[in-house]
Amino acid sequence: MDHFTAIENAWLEPPQSLAEAVYSCELCNEAVCAGDFYIELDGLIICIDCLDSLTARELAVEVLNNKITAAG
């Protein structure tokens, strides 16, 4: 098969179907598609990218709704 025929055959192939969005991340609003990793905390869906970027403080305050208070 020559180079032109390979290009022509690739062009004629149907496009790959896009992954179907199953959920939406509560923090970044990006789609969580079938096969993507996510975490669900008290009904909140968080994609793995947002989860990896959260600090422990942000997780406690923003996601778990805990409050940081001063002792005394």
Residue pairs with C-beta under 8 A, 6 or more apart in sequence:
1 9
19 33
19 34
19 35
19 36
20 33
20 34
21 31
21 32
21 33
22 31
22 32
22 33
22 34
22 36
23 31
23 32
23 38
23 45
24 30
24 31
24 32
24 45
25 31
25 32
25 38
25 45
25 46
25 47
25 50
26 44
26 45
26 46
27 46
27 47
27 50
27 62
28 47
28 49
28 50
30 47
30 49
32 38
32 45
32 47
36 47
36 48
37 47
37 48
38 45
38 46
38 47
38 48
38 51
39 45
39 46
39 48
39 51
40 46
41 63
41 64
42 64
44 63
46 63
54 62
54 63
57 68
60 66
60 68
61 67
61 68
